[in-house]
C-alpha cells in the first residue's frame, strides 16, 4: 500500500483548541492518518483544512468508509480546525456505532495519479526532535541497504509483529514494530487479533496501537543515556514484508506488495544473551539501579529478563564484566496504576543502597519538566499516562530521599497475591486514602459545612466492615497485614472493585459522547483535569487502615493463579498470556483542583508509609507476587 500525499483546500470551522497544543502552525504540515484497521495515508494540510476534509481524502484515496467516524489526535477528538495538529503527527480515524470484523479490508488506491503524487520516502521519522540524530543515521543505513536489495528479517519470537532491518552489509541495525501488528491489533501476524486500534490491549490501561509511543517515551525520558535505552523514534515505513490480514493481501499485489505502517524504530544492539540466560550475580549494581530507576518512573509493567540484553565487555581490564541494555518498553506508562513487573526486584543488587550519584540524579528529576517534554515531543500521548509518570516520579524521589533502596521501592509499588486474590499495592493504598481525603474536603467545600455525618451508599451485600472517617497518617498501614482482599466468604463484595464497574460506565459514557461530537481533551500541567471521582465518593468515610473486612472479594473475573504453581519463584514465563488486570486507582477522574489537592494529600501520607515499610522490611521474607510479564 502506498502512502499518498494529497492536497485539497476546503473551508474550515471553529475548533476550541487545548492549552496543550498552543500556537497555530505556519504554512503546510504533513500528517499521517491511520485507520483503525492499520491503513496509513500521508497528506499535506493547508492552514484552512478541517477534519471533515481529511476524512474525505482518506475515503477517496483508500475507499475507506467514513460514516460515523472520529478523527483523533491523542486525547483530542478533532472537529473542524486542525491548528492543534503538529507537523508529522499521526492521527487515528475510528468508526463509531458500526461493528465490523477486524479483517474488513481497507482498499488501497490503484490509480497511477495517486502513485505519482507520493512524495514520501521508504522511511520517514515523525517529528523533528533534537533527540533523533542517531535515528536519522540509522535510517540512512537502512534505506541504502533496501536500495541494494537487503531485505529485513521477521522476528519469530514474541506476540507481536517485529522486523530486523539491515544495512548494506546485511547486519541488523534496527528493530521495527508496526503499531497495527501489536498483540490484538488488526494485522497481528501471529493470530492475536480481534480489536481495533485505540481499544484496550494486553493491558487494559494500554491501548492497542499505542505501545510504540511508549517505546519512544522511555527513550526520551532516559536523560543522559542513564539507563542505556537504545535510540528510538516513531516512523512511517514502507516495505513489502509487513503483514496485512484478511483480503488485504490480494489488494496489495496491485501496489507491488508495498505496505506503509506507522511503527517504532529502535537501534538494534548486538549482544551475547539476555538476562534469562545469564547469572545475575555478575550484573553491575549501577546498571541494575539505573534500569530500576527508569522502570519505577515509567511504571514498567513488563520488565522481564528477556528484555534485558547482556553484552560482554571482556576487553583489557574488563574480563567478566557485562553491560545491560533495557528494551521493550511498550507496556510502560499505563493510563492508570497497574501492577508493575520488576524482574530485578529480588536481585541482591536491588537491596544495595543508592550511590550518591544515583541519589543526585533522582533528586534532579522534575516530573513537571518530564510531562512538558513529552507533550512537546509526543503530542499524541495521553494525559492519563502523564499523571502516572508524575505520580511515580514523585514517589521515587520521596522514597529515595527517605532512604529506601530500589527493592523496597519496587515492593511498595507491587501488588500481593493472597488466597487467590490480587490486593492493592502500598502505593495504591496511599492513593486510595489520598482520594478519600480529597472527597471529604471537596464535599466540605461544596456544602460549606462539616460532612462527617454524610454517608455514601457502598454497594455491599453485607456490613462486614467498620470504618472511622478520620485516619491519622501514622495509622494508614497499621492494619495492613490483616487487610486481605481475598479472604472470607464468596458472598461479599469489595467496595474497591466498584472502580471496575465505574470505569466501564465512564468508558461507555465517553464513547456515547464522542458519537455525539463532544470533544474530550484532558489538560495536565502540574495539575490536570474533570468531577469528584466515583471511587472517591464511594470511599468517603472509609478508612483503609482501620477497616475490618470479613468479606471482601472481587465480583468479576478472577485472575488465574494457576501459573504460580509452574515455577518455584512464582514468576511468569515471558510468553505466557497475561491474567486479567484490575484497576484499584484511576487518576483521570479528578479535575484540576482535585488533582492538586490529591498531590498534597499524597505527599502528606508518604512519610508514614515509608516509615511503616522500613519497620516491616526488617526480617521480612520476600513476598510472592502476581507476575504479569509478556514478551513483545
C-alpha positions, 0 to 999 in steps of 0.5 A, spaced: 500 500 500 502 506 498 502 512 502 499 518 498 500 525 499 494 529 497 492 536 497 485 539 497 483 546 500 476 546 503 473 551 508 474 550 515 470 551 522 471 553 529 475 548 533 476 550 541 483 548 541 487 545 548 492 549 552 496 543 550 497 544 543 498 552 543 500 556 537 497 555 530 502 552 525 505 556 519 504 554 512 503 546 510 504 540 515 504 533 513 500 528 517 499 521 517 492 518 518 491 511 520 485 507 520 483 503 525 484 497 521 492 499 520 491 503 513 496 509 513 495 515 508 500 521 508 497 528 506 499 535 506 494 540 510 493 547 508 492 552 514 484 552 512 483 544 512 478 541 517 477 534 519 471 533 515 476 534 509 481 529 511 476 524 512 474 525 505 481 524 502 482 518 506 475 515 503 477 517 496 484 515 496 483 508 500 475 507 499 475 507 506 468 508 509 467 514 513 460 514 516 460 515 523 467 516 524 472 520 529 478 523 527 483 523 533 489 526 535 491 523 542 486 525 547 483 530 542 477 528 538 478 533 532 472 537 529 473 542 524 480 546 525 486 542 525 491 548 528 492 543 534 495 538 529 503 538 529 507 537 523 508 529 522 503 527 527 499 521 526 492 521 527 487 515 528 480 515 524 475 510 528 468 508 526 463 509 531 456 505 532 458 500 526 461 493 528 465 490 523 470 484 523 477 486 524 479 483 517 474 488 513 479 490 508 481 497 507 482 498 499 488 501 497 488 506 491 490 503 484 490 509 480 497 511 477 495 519 479 495 517 486 502 513 485 505 519 482 503 524 487 507 520 493 512 524 495 514 520 501 520 516 502 521 508 504 522 511 511 520 517 514 521 519 522 515 523 525 517 529 528 523 533 528 526 532 535 533 534 537 533 527 540 533 523 533 540 524 530 542 517 531 535 515 528 536 519 522 543 515 521 540 509 522 535 510 517 540 512 512 543 505 513 537 502 512 534 505 506 541 504 502 541 497 504 533 496 501 536 500 495 541 494 494 536 489 495 537 487 503 531 485 505 529 485 513 528 479 517 521 477 521 522 476 528 519 469 530 519 470 537 514 474 541 506 476 540 507 481 536 509 483 529 517 485 529 522 486 523 530 486 523 532 491 518 539 491 515 544 495 512 548 494 506 552 489 509 546 485 511 547 486 519 541 488 523 541 495 525 534 496 527 528 493 530 521 495 527 514 494 530 508 496 526 503 499 531 497 495 527 501 488 528 501 489 536 498 483 540 490 484 538 491 489 533 488 488 526 494 485 522 497 481 528 501 476 524 501 471 529 493 470 530 492 475 536 487 479 533 480 481 534 480 489 536 481 495 533 486 500 534 485 505 540 481 499 544 484 496 550 490 491 549 494 486 553 493 491 558 487 494 559 490 501 561 494 500 554 491 501 548 492 497 542 496 501 537 499 505 542 505 501 545 510 504 540 509 511 543 511 508 549 517 505 546 519 512 544 517 515 551 522 511 555 527 513 550 526 520 551 525 520 558 532 516 559 536 523 560 543 522 559 543 515 556 542 513 564 539 507 563 542 505 556 535 505 552 537 504 545 535 510 540 528 510 538 523 514 534 516 513 531 516 512 523 512 511 517 515 505 513 514 502 507 516 495 505 513 489 502 514 484 508 509 487 513 503 483 514 496 485 512 490 480 514 484 478 511 483 480 503 488 485 504 493 481 501 490 480 494 489 488 494 496 489 495 499 485 489 496 491 485 501 496 489 507 491 488 506 488 495 508 495 498 505 496 505 506 503 509 505 502 517 506 507 522 511 503 527 517 504 532 524 504 530 529 502 535 537 501 534 538 494 534 544 492 539 548 486 538 549 482 544 551 475 547 544 473 551 539 476 555 538 476 562 534 469 562 540 466 560 545 469 564 547 469 572 545 475 575 550 475 580 555 478 575 550 484 573 553 491 575 549 494 581 549 501 577 546 498 571 541 494 575 539 501 579 539 505 573 534 500 569 530 500 576 530 507 576 527 508 569 522 502 570 519 505 577 518 512 573 515 509 567 511 504 571 514 498 567 509 493 567 513 488 563 520 488 565 522 481 564 529 478 563 528 477 556 528 484 555 534 485 558 540 484 553 547 482 556 553 484 552 560 482 554 565 487 555 571 482 556 576 487 553 583 489 557 581 490 564 574 488 563 574 480 563 567 478 566 564 484 566 557 485 562 553 491 560 545 491 560 541 494 555 533 495 557 528 494 551 521 493 550 518 498 553 511 498 550 507 496 556 510 502 560 506 508 562 499 505 563 493 510 563 492 508 570 496 504 576 497 497 574 501 492 577 508 493 575 513 487 573 520 488 576 524 482 574 530 485 578 526 486 584 529 480 588 536 481 585 541 482 591 543 488 587 536 491 588 537 491 596 544 495 595 543 502 597 543 508 592 550 511 590 550 518 591 550 519 584 544 515 583 541 519 589 543 526 585 540 524 579 533 522 582 533 528 586 534 532 579 528 529 576 522 534 575 516 530 573 513 537 571 519 538 566 518 530 564 510 531 562 512 538 558 517 534 554 513 529 552 507 533 550 512 537 546 515 531 543 509 526 543 503 530 542 499 524 541 500 521 548 495 521 553 494 525 559 492 519 563 499 516 562 502 523 564 499 523 571 502 516 572 509 518 570 508 524 575 505 520 580 511 515 580 516 520 579 514 523 585 514 517 589 521 515 587 524 521 589 520 521 596 522 514 597 529 515 595 530 521 599 527 517 605 532 512 604 529 506 601 533 502 596 530 500 589 527 493 592 523 496 597 521 501 592 519 496 587 515 492 593 511 498 595 509 499 588 507 491 587 501 488 588 500 481 593 497 475 591 493 472 597 488 466 597 487 467 590 486 474 590 490 480 587 490 486 593 492 493 592 499 495 592 502 500 598 502 505 593 495 504 591 493 504 598 496 511 599 492 513 593 486 510 595 486 514 602 489 520 598 482 520 594 478 519 600 481 525 603 480 529 597 472 527 597 471 529 604 474 536 603 471 537 596 464 535 599 466 540 605 467 545 600 461 544 596 456 544 602 460 549 606 459 545 612 462 539 616 460 532 612 462 527 617 455 525 618 454 524 610 454 517 608 455 514 601 451 508 599 457 502 598 454 497 594 455 491 599 451 485 600 453 485 607 456 490 613 462 486 614 466 492 615 467 498 620 470 504 618 472 511 622 472 517 617 478 520 620 485 516 619 491 519 622 497 518 617 501 514 622 495 509 622 494 508 614 498 501 614 497 499 621 492 494 619 495 492 613 497 485 614 490 483 616 487 487 610 486 481 605 482 482 599 481 475 598 479 472 604 472 470 607 466 468 604 464 468 596 458 472 598 461 479 599 463 484 595 469 489 595 467 496 595 474 497 591 472 493 585 466 498 584 472 502 580 471 496 575 464 497 574 465 505 574 470 505 569 466 501 564 460 506 565 465 512 564 468 508 558 461 507 555 459 514 557 465 517 553 464 513 547 456 515 547 459 522 547 464 522 542 458 519 537 455 525 539 461 530 537 463 532 544 470 533 544 474 530 550 481 533 551 484 532 558 489 538 560 495 536 565 500 541 567 502 540 574 495 539 575 490 536 570 483 535 569 474 533 570 468 531 577 469 528 584 471 521 582 466 515 583 471 511 587 472 517 591 465 518 593 464 511 594 470 511 599 468 517 603 468 515 610 472 509 609 478 508 612 483 503 609 487 502 615 482 501 620 477 497 616 475 490 618 473 486 612 470 479 613 468 479 606 471 482 601 472 479 594 472 481 587 465 480 583 468 479 576 473 475 573 478 472 577 485 472 575 488 465 574 493 463 579 494 457 576 501 459 573 504 460 580 504 453 581 509 452 574 515 455 577 518 455 584 519 463 584 512 464 582 514 468 576 511 468 569 514 465 563 515 471 558 510 468 553 505 466 557 498 470 556 497 475 561 491 474 567 486 479 567 488 486 570 484 490 575 484 497 576 484 499 584 486 507 582 484 511 576 487 518 576 483 521 570 477 522 574 479 528 578 479 535 575 484 540 576 483 542 583 482 535 585 488 533 582 492 538 586 489 537 592 490 529 591 498 531 590 498 534 597 494 529 600 499 524 597 505 527 599 502 528 606 501 520 607 508 518 604 512 519 610 508 514 614 508 509 609 515 509 608 516 509 615 511 503 616 515 499 610 522 500 613 519 497 620 516 491 616 522 490 611 526 488 617 526 480 617 521 480 612 521 474 607 520 476 600 513 476 598 510 472 592 507 476 587 502 476 581 507 476 575 504 479 569 510 479 564 509 478 556 514 478 551 513 483 545 
